[in-house]
């Protein structure tokens, strides 16, 4: 790299951080999660604004590969954090309800999404028609677990009955989504790479049966309940990166390996360590993920947005919102959840955020999406994520007070009008 390139790279990184975090802060001031402002920053820095003059000047083609590499590292750590934050304890006592709601929250939009895929094939030809249809169904079925958890925390309802059900349901939806995406990518791989994809099965078994017990022994024997040392974080970081490299070498995407490594991290006896790891990971990704938003935004081009694209966007939004909201609400009501909490849960499941961008990036890289459809789906992710806060405010402004039987906390009187009933 020349001296000018180094200077431009450092300037770009500083500019990205200022704009992304600035718009993220503005988003929080109007009741939106920060990711809405950060995604918007990526779109504004893309070719849509000023006919591409901003993106061409700030991000010339000699700099973009370096930004893409930084973005890949950020997404790897983000996916490790997603796996780490999936709290298995949230399913305790709510497994049946979470399973039922996650089925409705996934199956209904997926079925509608496959029909949408047939519709979109008219203007977006591809050699992988079956994979394209399945991918569209998957793309509209996603829920962003990290964004949902942040919304619950910001509104002070993460520890309530509604919050527990929402977290448990979103965790199951995430696991189903990543598993289905792995299946789609395995199916579209070349015939010569199928034997490498099959290595995912022994790889996952080694992680679960060998690596996880070893980590549990190390943590419970050592200082798992104490603060995490810098060396512990380095070891975990090495593990996440190596798992990402392994799945990439198998013909899958690196996000799967990082996600799996986060999922198998033990929780019992290592509560403080997990909390410290989450904090360290968030610190690093707060620097690298804005770069990913810009890299994703550079591929979003809305300059040729016409009536045909508007019709497609309306169709995508209708399927994404109606499928996710309706499926979640109907299945939540079928489990006995009252109407108001069921509506709030449906609003929460409609958020997509960065998780959707990651999945769309995989689809674009695999050749399932063209630039125009990718741009429309990014807009859908932005709109549905921005809808979540206002919908939640209108449908369930009053926080849930959980009965003592659900939380086990004495001295809290339940609000029978708003509480989620305890689940057997």
LUMSE-981642 format. One record per residue: x, y, z of N, C-alpha, C, CB in turn. Coordinates in steps of 0.001 Angstrom, whole numbers, plus 500000, padded with zeros to 6 digits. Each point is the difference from the previous one (the first is absolute). Glycine has a CB too. Layout:
XYZXYZXYZXYZ;...
***
This chain:
500838498805500000499162501195500000500875501247500000498176498758501218;501399502220498022500721501259499983499605500834501212500120499935497484;500640501125502741499716500879501127498622500647499861502459500431500255;497175499933498505498684500609499781498866499024500302501017501474498259;499186497262501389498977498996500270499830499771501501500522498914497802;500592501057502921499927499835501457499253501173500620502166498706499993;498164502494499568499327501185500539498504499975499693502126501303499735;497517498302499032498586499957499625499251498920500775500606500837497720;500043498017502499499369498925500763499706500442501426501185498316498583;499774502326502054499792500470501373498926501078500051502385499458500539;497622501431498480498958501025499956498622499368499796501669501644499083;498251497384499996498723499328499746499475499336501267500678499620497615;500206499713503106499574499313501217499466500999501019501697498195499582;499011502914500595499539501024500938498667500600499548502389500506500596;497490499768498121498770500591499482498815499045500162501360501333498362;498871497380501360498945498993500151499527499934501443500970498684498100;499965501312502844499633499907501414499212501225500443502040498614500426;498394502563499143499291501227500383498572499987499457502183501261500029;497671498420498679498674500038499386499090498906500554501029500953497932;499489497824502167499168498882500458499555500193501440501204498488498426;499733501839502458499630500173501398499177501279500199502081498757500680;498182502252498494499188501215500094498548499737499612502035501359499498;497762497968499370498636499677499590499373498963500930500613500525497628;500215498585502919499480499050500979499496500700501245501571498292499130;499169502741501309499559500776501162498711500759499697502387500223500740;497530500350498059498776500699499616498811499038499950501372501647498688;498887497118500869498927499015499948499462499704501396501031499007497943;499859500893503038499542499742501369499195501169500548501996498548500366;498309502674499183499263501174500481498551500008499516502148501269500030;497576498036498897498624499946499497499369498634500256500600501684498246;499988497569502690499417498729500408500316498829499115498247501308500963;502809498779498222500386498913499115501268499336500532498946501179498024;501265497531501679501275499376500360501134500612499184498809497859500594;502409502187499939501118500632499280500261499407498631500985500490502182;498697498214497643500309499355498728499250500650498843500415497866501226;498433502765499029499266500689498930500837501144499441497805499388501079;502773501422499815500856501089499545501261499502499336499098501389501815;501450497506498683501238499470499432499767499430498601500818499491502316;498056499807497497499684499505498654499770501171499049498983497908500983;500313503111499494499750501182499173501309500677499605497789500316501139;503182499704499775501298500586499675500660499251498851500256500741502377;499657497935497650500574499215498910499337500289498672500557498243501634;498111501892498371499273500292498757500349501396499480498128498488500746;501978502489500164500312501370499584501395500113499388498490500832501799;502437498327498662501359500049499461500149499168498729500840500349502315;498096498983497265500052499191498794499800500819498743499169498101501322;500661501222497551499899500708498706498688500745499797501486498277499080;497520501521501804498715500674499830500131501508500156498857497956500843;501963502480500118500118501423500313500886500707498983499675499487502430;499831501616497003500745500846499066500582499203498842500532501522501887;498688497491497647500370499221498822501341499282500158498709501619498634;501601497979502589501217499240500245501244500829500209498985498261498679;500896503060501310501195500845500143500639499831501381499001501648498386;500179498234502654500531499851501359500732498679500154498141501419500880;501238497492498681500626498689500162501271499871499171497751499032500444;502253501506498340501186499896499149501159500820500552498516499634498030;501168501497502595501060500853500529500568499454501305498911501958498909;500205497656501998500456499524501310500495498565499981498396501557501017;501009497622498122500322498568500020500386499527498595498410499646501943;502771500742497587500452499513498690500232498492500044501062502235499520;499008497161499313500077498536499915501269499439500635498657500124497917;502366500675502238501221499509500659499820499865501511501351501073498194;497675499639502371499756499981501441498931498981500380500657502405500101;498408497318499016498851499163500342500379498586500444498698501330498377;502295498002501000500361498665500508500477500030501458500614499361497666;500068501692502728500457500113501388498816500191500941502176500979499210;496868499853500382498802500187500811499194498705500084499939502424499340;500000496835499553499271498737500006500639499002500964499308500408497624;502019499576502429500679499094500929499685500360501450501832499675498318;498187501620501990499637500431501353498548499654500308501680501858499856;497444498299499145498588499675500201499817498513500267499356501909498516;501401497240500789499890498557500206500380499614501429500507499639497571;500550500972502941500394499720501386498904500460500961502440500239499381;496985500934500339498937500498500861498783499095500002500818502287499574;498787497205499258498843499098499925500316498670500679499271501092497848;501965498439502031500384498763500689499801500139501498501661499497498196;498814501595502378499840500219501438498542500255500356502323500920500105;496945499751499008498578500213500246499256498672500086500138502202498815;500137496887500257499327498708500011500418499165501212499880500076497498;501374500031502919500407499350501243499197500561501164502315499623499084;497508501697500937499215500628501067498550499580499971501538501919499928;497890497901498869498615499542499899499862498619500624499674501356497905;501251497749501746499964498666500599500211500033501500500832499086497865;500038501801502582500295500108501429498806500542500774502409500354499451;496842500560499935498900500652500699498715499183499990501026502158499400;498913496787499780498809499157500015499952499287501344500052499688497467;499077500759503377499931499535501387499090498775500086500396502355500855;500225496495499332499226498762500082499080499979501216501854498824498829;498505501906502221499154500025501184498657500685499731502064500018501403;497887500825497557498737500666499679498928499009499563501288502027499348;499126496777500184499047499003499562499396499221501157501260499837497886;499352500213503278499517499216501125498623500496500431502369499573500743;496681499507499268498636500354500367499213500637498878500806500280502281;499852500019496583499304500640498884500227499245498697500231502202501152;500344496612498958500384499272498797498846499729499060501786498985501315;497072500548499222498871499659499137499426501244499338499485498037501462;500337503039499303499464501228499417500974500585498982498726500444502116;502566499602498222500989500556499077500069499191498717501306500861501941;498609497804498178500044499158498807498797500257499105501261498266501284;497547501858499328498794500247499209500057501357499317498701498556501566;501688502476499184500036501347499422501082500095498925499166500960502176;501987498429498067501070500041498998499587499275498721501698500103501843;497478498851498304499496499314498804499139500946499166500047497798501227;499023502905499432499178500955499265500797501162499455498111499353501422;502886501108499351500802501148499597500939499675498852499854500835502320;500387497879497448500902499583498924499247499403498825501761499593501696;497319499479498601499347499243498927499074500867499151500138497979501438;499050502872499209499033500799499243500705500971499042498381499810501921;502579501025498556500681500875499037500825499231498978500070501738501754;500436497083498630500785499220499034499119499520498850501552499274501842;497268500220498488499094499523498953499588501163499096499160498163501526;500460502968499079499657501174499191501206500483499197498268500652501698;502923499235498908501210500445499318500348499157498786500800500833502168;498906497870497889500251499178498811499088500415498847500708498094501477;498042502270498860499128500541498955500539501310499449498050498897501092;502483501938499789500637501241499558501193499697499095499257501142502119;501478497800498203501139499614499177499591499684498575501109499124502031;497762500142497792499485499728498654499689501302499275499050497814500791;500345503130499934499652501296499401501254500762499568497933500087501427;503085499909499399501218500761499701500820499369498886500033500756502358;499785497955497396500779499337498945499729500598498624499960497912501355;498902502751498487499680500572498697501018501046499579497597499565500443;502898501215500506500935501085499676501415499744500496498085501548500084;502137497335500603501322499714500561500360498554499677499669501698501869;500766498103496923500325498656499535501255499468500706498948500530497766;501043498164502476501145499344500613500000498537499592499972501609501952;501200497793498018500108498579499667499572499114501159501852500548498435;498176500012502775499643499237501196498591500397500449502443499843500695;496548499781498512498635500456500280499468499480501327499608500091497561;500577498628502717499496499430501250500690500633501199499508497846498820;501810502299501087500740500610501102499594501461500190501915498438499559;497816502261499328499573501394500075498670500120500733501216500482497862;497829498656501805498682500054500635500106499711501487498934499294497850;501849499696502505500181499668501416500701501144500725500108497547499432;500868503073499909500735501095500631499091501193500270502084499233498854;497036501102500209499071501114500220499092499690501186500060500585497539;499443498177502530499200499608501154500759500139501298498766498447498548;502514501185501433500837500130501192500252501465500339501079497806499460;499133503023499516500338501411500224498881500766500690501450499902497994;497291499726501743498887500712500632499601499352501326499195500690497730;501471498206502647499651499292501237500921500347501159499112498164498607;501897502665501145501050500245500981499528500934501107501701499648498214;498779500113502993499861500941501110501394500294500542497667499137500583;502621502126499673501326500386500508500020499872501516500343501580498057;500225497320502427500052499763501441500736501111500746499932497559499535;501251502899500018500699501050500754499220501310500071502131498950499309;497220501443499579499233501247500008498786499868500910500774500511497661;498562498338502274498850499766500859500394500071501473498976498574498213;502161500801502132500462500043501390500302501423500437500938497706499741;499626503106499349500305501391500333498715500795500225502127499854498659;496858499914500509498727500705500167499366499648501339499669500013497510;500331498714502839499432499566501281500749500628501171499288497839498941;502040502201500961500804500578501079499744501496500127501749498245499629;498203502471499247499793501443500037498636500368500587501498500212498014;497508498924501785498662500284500489499738499397501377499244500093497644;501767499251502922499874499472501351499075498811500132500458502250500762;499357496982498159499103498848500066500722498692499684498116501499499357;503223498522500661500752498780499682499756498909501031501738501394498882;498071498982502393499846499015501065498542499648500262502090500865501007;496992499630498182498586499709500209499614498714499271499512502463500248;499235497111499987499529498811499311500012500155498497498611499504501959;500932501661497555500021500258498568501431499994499469497892501341500219;503021499278500520501393500036499563500612498618499919500202502239501013;499511496916499985500546498647499982499492499190498832500181500104502448;498515500000497274499430499271498870500574500529498686497885499585501313;502258501731498576500541500593498772501440499546499763498497501990500308;502321498017500737501398499583499852500087498520499638500700501756501659;498505497403499018500031498572499708499541499726498573499583499506502419;499362501173497149499491499808498639501006500475498965497668500263500850;502909500920499364500982500531499051501235499111499919499171502308500476;501228497099500656501148499093499990499721498792499113500620500751502317;498193498663497821499648498854499161499905500395498527498771498995501937;500640502166497785499887500465498610501391500199499402497792501124500521;503133499438500254501367500205499516500676498678499654500149502067501391;499730496958499500500631498698499762499433499360498738500364499704502475;498313500354497360499359499443498807500485500739498751497970499349501366;502118501980498715500404500794498837501419499667499555498474501821500760;502452498120500196501389499716499616500158498574499502500782501668501679;498467497398498909500057498616499518499458499905498573499743499161502365;499127501505497385499417499980498656500920500670498986497714500020501016;502912501083499391500925500683499095501192499115499671499287502202500944;501192497064500042501102499070499750499574498929499004500900500421502310;497842499106497820499504499010499056499905500552498586498745498945501856;500794502302498013499899500620498680501377500145499378497935501226500715;503021499229500061501336500181499442500634498668499633500255502076501352;499475496889499447500529498673499668499386499487498700500339499516502447;498379500785497338499302499501498810500500500659498723498005499569501413;502396501694498662500414500703498780501483499876499741498146501583500344;502579497747500548501431499807499790500260499114498800500387500286502440;500786499869497005500361499169498862500069498535500377501253501911499047;498573497206499949500006498569500279501316499551500624498424499667498100;502663500972501548501291499606500543500215500425501427500866500128497742;498279500748502779500190500488501371499041499372500991500801502121499049;498313496987500492499024499409500912500676499155501073498323499998498150;502789499354501510500672499186501013500558500879501112500569498289498254;499828502946501409500498500908501041498865500479500893501849500725498476;496978499531500917498847500428500792499605498922501000499205501415498087;500938497304501510499650498900500902500870499986501253499256498683498021;501900501963501926500862500071501182499391500843501112501962499719498509;496975501057501173499342500802501035499437499122501114499442501722498272;500124497071501397499400499123501020501035499564501021498328499202498325;502814500192501268501005499665501031500576501229500682500555497970498702;499519503145500573500512501220500607499103500456501146501019500650497806;497664499348501966499066500389501054500042499020501158498539501074498291;501596497628501406500067499002501070501245500186500860498735498404498552;502383501921500818501229500239500770499831501210500916501374499005498135;498000502039501353499774501184500832499134499673501210500212501437497967;498724497801501812499048499711501084500542498958500966498131500563498457;502489498390501014500388498856500836501406500105500564498482498631498647;502379502161500738501393500086500454500346501402500512500604498212498347;499183502794500804500435501354500367499178500552501162500716500388497631;497959499447502317499162500573501070500293499364501365498220500455498291;501885498201501825500375499439501317501365500468500479498625498017499462;502318502138499611501330500469500408499925501427500525501066498493498296;498178502351501011499837501371500476499293500039501354499924500786497622;499069498352502575499292499982501272500934499601501143497875499441498789;502969499564500968500949499588501049500979501121500321499792497618499245;500688503048499732500955501085500233499368501133500787501173499395497890;497591500955501762499351501148500627499581499708501430499213500713497761;500203498116502470499551499687501359501167499731500921497903499071499069;503218500482500371501173499754500836500759501283500291500164497714499040;499719503240500058500771501233500180499155501128500533501475499291498166;498616501863501169499333501205500510498804500359499120502188500829500946;497006498164498709498857500237499116499027501015500551500250497701499191;499660502395502168499074500963500580500654501351500239498790498115501058;502505501961498760500702501264500197500118500762498696501263498996501896;499374502177498149500165500785498778500835499256498965499810502087501354;499882498097497392500746499353498930501325500726499782497848499246498914;503227499991501066501307500600499737500133500275498512501015498806501980;499967502024497686500233500316498596500361498734499222500756502320500639;499975496763500015500415498775499326498797499112499697502222500126501158;496799499855499741498794499219499741499289500540498768499769499483502455;500124501816497443499314500560498843500766499701498718499051501807501449;502264498236498601500813499676498825499760498550499579501744501686500714;498203497394500251499750498596499676498638499809499339501452499335501920;497541501316498645498657499877499430499955500618498607499000500054502309;501666501087497522500054500643498686500670499088498978500079502251501107;501000497104499304500685499059499107499047498872499603502225500548501078;497027498927499906499059498925499706498931500421499012500421499098502256;499020502110497921498960500477499090500549500184498582498860501140501931;502328499426497954500600500219498682500341498683499315500916502176500811;499615496860499954500347498703499417498756499248499543502024499906501466;496899500183499322498753499332499594499435500647498745499522499403502393;500563501929497522499569500677498791500830499589498793499242501907501397;502076497992498808500877499575498907499689498567499575501785501551500844;497878497592500132499710498598499695498753499861499139501077499342502149;497839501339498222498779499874499200500155500652498628498663499971502111;502122501102497802500266500606498689500761499023499116500038502293501039;500926496985499548500771499013499237499140498811499580502051500700501242;496879499043499496499096498894499663499023500360498886500204499211502344;499867502004497168499077500435498969498779500695500543500801498151498643;499129502026502688498922500739500629500488501410500299499023497881500993;500114502956499571500390501366500331500662500010501374498110500944498596;502823499983501588500714500068501275499095500342501185502006500677498720;496828499922501012499119500370501106499506498782500757499312502016498729;500554496829500594499469498819500672500961499484501070498752499417497912;502529500557501775500978499530500975500060500900501215501308499005498152;498693502308501623500045500933501128498742499878500854501419501568498645;497425498283500706498742499849500728500007498728500841498808501255498183;501613497633501241500046498743500739500921500087501208499530498789497881;501615501870501963500927500114501125499384500819501128501937499817498418;497296501195501227499309500760501037498935499190500701500447502041498710;498825497122500541498934499192500584500544498971500981498669500332497926;502482499062501767500514498921500860500757500516501221500152498579497976;500034502725502134500658500520501194499161499669501232501062501863498654;499523497491502371499218499612501186499532501214500781501292497877500128;497574501949500547499434501089500788500052499703501498498511500558498076;501179498203502315499998499672501416501416500099500570498009498493499656;502129502281501413501301500165500640500895501010499327499801497695500720;499710502972498231500846500964499282499210501264499694501340498120498997;497775502252501916499117501131499730500782501297499821498207498858501305;502733501396499603500760501253499919500884500027498758499975500164502500;500599498695497171500852499934498817499189500271498742501498498359501162;497315501048498742499151500231498824499619501472499895499110497654500170;500562502950500967499638501419499979501172500852499522498373499608501874;502833500073498597501179500760499573500300499780498520500918499829502324;498902498923497217500231499715498590499024500777499120500850497720500611;497878502333499816499014500776499249500392501472499944498219498377500683;502254502150500448500379501411500044501202500279499107499105500144502326;501902498990497737501178500171499137499599499917498524501476499009501801;497663500023497884499590499820498604499238501211499501499904497531500347;499191502984500477499244501193499597500931501187499773498015499167501291;503032500945499522500935501119499841500693499943498647500351500050502476;500102498748497143500706499858498723499032500184498827501658498432501088;497158500948499009499052500104498886499433501408499848499431497607500345;500574503181500726499531501386499874500900500801499078499033499872502296;502196499660497522500929500662499078499914499393498604501524500508501921;498355498161498005500079499319498711498656499892499279501910498738500916;496980501129499818498709499833499325499574501219499175499364498479501845;500913502762498615499683501124499106500675499899498641499725501396502010;501457497990497963500663499783498712499179499030499150502262500428501056;497164498556499592499161499051499267498774500693499414500792498156501503;498608502765499260498839500726499494500356500789498739499092500156502339;502101500437497645500422500761498828500274499064498825500978501773501496;499717497104498775500274499033498934498689499487499408502161499332501126;496848500399499754498683499576499507499311501139499254499803498379501913;500322502854498587499367501148499362500573500327498645499543500862502230;501731498825497566500615500257498703499371499144498898502129500594501174;497182498339499206499340499133499019498529500349499825501603498197500590;497914502778500176498598500420499906499908501189499054499511499173502354;499847500633496521499871501060498993498518500196499698502281499453498992;497176501670501463498583500304499797499789501074498934499582499374502376;501438500872496825499887501067498998499009499658498895502349500627500494;497489498090499200499092499578498927498648499545500558501988499322498622;497661501178502544498770499582500670498795500563499258501198499896502221;498027499198497136498833500419499226498741499317500497501464500385498023;497493499625501111498717499412500394500103498499500208498840501798498746;501924497524500399500138498546500157500678499668501325500127499731497500;500915501015502828500692499765501275499104500355501188502199500464498873;496979500583500969499070500370501069498993498882500254500272502422499393;499213496982499528499052498894500148500656498816500704498802500750497924;502435498962501703500704498893500650500251500297501472501076499424497817;499289501818502507500245500359501389498723499885500830501840501535499259;497039498917500173498721499878500719499667498537500247499191502141498960;501032497016500034499730498574500161500894499389501071499301499879497601;501975500482502382500939499478500999499588500428501398501841500049498305;497806501230501859499612500496501323498710499345500485501121502175499484;497906497657499634498742499367500387500236498578500479498777501427498352;501988497801500895500263498610500380500800499937501292499949499330497587;501082501513502521500860499970501181499234500380501260501952500556498552;497264500522501375499307500502501189498784499147500340500790502303499451;498348497432499553498783499232500254500345498569500408498747501427498346;502224497965500963500374498631500330500572499877501394500418499606497610;500527501258502724500638499919501324499028500401501101502221500495498952;497071500608500863499077500483501026498827499035500176500657502367499462;498731497245499417498842499117500085500345498628500531499017501237498127;502071498177501387500393498666500466500313499981501479500886499525497746;499854501480502721500334500068501419498759500190500851502226500939499409;496906499967500185498801500292500796499083498784500098500151502395499295;499564496961499589499072498876500009500527498847500847499209500677497732;502057499004502132500548498878500765500164500374501472501188499183497939;499102502085502354500067500420501400498638499906500663501897501521499443;497064498884499851498648499902500542499592498545500192499413502164498890;501056496961500231499641498587500119500608499357501244499839499885497515;501216500707503043500604499469501227499354500576501256502138499717498758;496893501176501081499324500586501144500494501368500393499631497741500752;501272502855498472500502501335500312498901501027499722502381499295499448;497383501647501468498972501022499763500297500841498762499580500068502454;499394500631497079500102500710498722501082501072500021497582499559499625;502476501238501458500952501111500004501450499534500039498280501367501140;502098497693499736501368499479499942500306499295498681499928499749502468;499079499556496950500222499326498725500289501014498889498490498126500741;500814503008499288500246501057499011501390500592500181497546500515499929;502840499720501332501338500534500264501077499019499560499086501305501928;500689497409498320500964498984499581500122499969498483499469498647502043;499416501490497257500031500027498536500786501207499492497785498817499943;502049502333500726500759501192499602501496499785500205498033501446500593;502336497925500506501414499759500291500626499044498984499534500392502431;499738498572497193500544499016499061500206500580498601498874498217501320;500511502938498412500101500604498671501308500746499786497540500196499993;503260499993501054501267500715499840501037499101499333499485501396502032;501328499175497095500958499194499233501439500504500126498162499479498413;502064501800501462501299500574500329501180499405499261499054500456502171;502071499473498536501250499549499398499945498538499595501203501682501361;498023497513499358499888498581499648499532499844498557499496499433502400;499532501375497209499507499954498626501096500412499016497675500498500825;503105500523499508501072500434499101501036498905499796499637502350500750;500679496929500335500973498911499884499475498920499062500838500478502325;497900499152497839499415498966499138499942500479498548498641499142501945;500978502117497846499965500536498637501391500027499389498006501382500603;503012498914500208501367499980499494500412498618499532500544501867501531;499033497106499200500291498623499586499307499692498681500248499301502404;498482501135497465499270499767498757500624500717498809497943499722501348;502537501495498875500650500752498921501308499342499602498943502114500823;501827497449500179501280499355499717499795498670499283500992501113502012;497924498180498319499737498706499371499377500126498620499724499054502256;499956502170497314499419500211498683498504499800499932502138499303499106;497190500594502054498548499839500003499271501328499807500282498028501492;500355503063498893499397501320499884500786500846499013499148499846502356;500133500937496854500677501017499194500008501313500780499293498865497828;501376502128501626500159501259500728498683500694500297502196500232498926;496869499731500125498727500672500204499174499373501101500043500629497631;499842498044502366499213499322501024500676500108501363499115498419498264;502210501514501750500727500193501262499673501366500593501855498498499186;498104502529499983499701501346500487498596500073500590501551500948498279;497473498415501052498633500015500502499888499286501347499175500069497639;501516498827502503499926499242501244500700500733501137499914497885498677;501135502872501024500631500825501028499026501073500482502270499576498978;496997501035500085498984500985500384498942499335500879500400501301497861;499190497481501795499028499265500819500535499781501410499123498865497938;502151500776502182500587499799501325499981501292500803501455498185499075;498845502919500268500013501297500682498592500396500446501996500690498633;497020499149500492498633500410500313499403499142501107499721500781497646;500425497905502263499406499121501011500657500178501362499454498367498201;501838501907501819500662500256501277499514501308500603502008498725499219;497823502303499938499512501289500497498549499916500460501586501151498460;497624497920501012498606499850500395499846499452501414499442499646497613;501549499589502857499831499244501232499712500891501197501514498288499071;499274502760501110499816500878501155498626500647500050502422500421499947;497157500273498985498660500597500022498885498983500178500882501782498555;499221497048500809498966498975500168499934499522501443500330499292497623;500841500520502984500027499538501384499410501057500934502028498601499489;498263502665500231499458501075500831498474500063499907502132501282499680;497347498552499109498554500107499817499260498778500532500415501417497999;500214497405501893499296498785500390500234499608501448500174499268497664;500952501145502910500312499536501349500888501005500706499790497619499255;499711503574500937500806501048500632500258499704501464499059501644498400;500005497677502272500142499740501427500881498789500222497751501004500435;503315499089500398500877498866500233499246498840500633501921501570500248;498554497228499471499411498800500565500526499791501410499773498984497709;499347500701503240500400499621501343499753498512500141499476502302500947;501573496940499281499897498554499962499540499478501340501790499893498271;497293499163501761499582499421501265501148499313500708497726499712499073;502136500191502239501060499396500811500266498571499591499371501480501880;499590497816497668500169498601499622500932499828498824497738499558500854;502383501487498310500874499910498828501426500381500329498056500503498557;502132500555502212501345500491500251500618499443501259499370502032498817;499805497577502147500554499552501260500471501128500867500643497941498892;499006503308500781500423501141500787498880500373500947501506500821498151;498698499097503168498932500316500936499741501494500049500600497990501338;498176502328499101499702501400500281499581500803498801501586499836501805;498172499510497052499558500751498820498571499590499680502372500159499092;496710500779500972498609499711499716499768500013498489499310501002502217;500096497949497274499785499960498556498886500928499560500805497666499999;499379502897498819498957500794499360499237499060499078501360502174500133;497482497356500323499284498966499268499539500470498622499272499068502180;500644502246497659499504500505498723501044499975498915498448501417501245;502824498520499135501043500106498962501025498896500058499678502416500054;500291496756500950501066499037500149499810498810499074500274500729502357;500836498625497294499960498783499232499780498859500966501512500945498204;497548498150501541499736498933500956501203499080500114497554500124499478;502703499337501731501115499089500169499813498755499148500347500867502316;500769498672497126499932498862499095500495498774500727500327501474497990;498945497432501895500403498775500686501263499453499393497633499499500551;
***
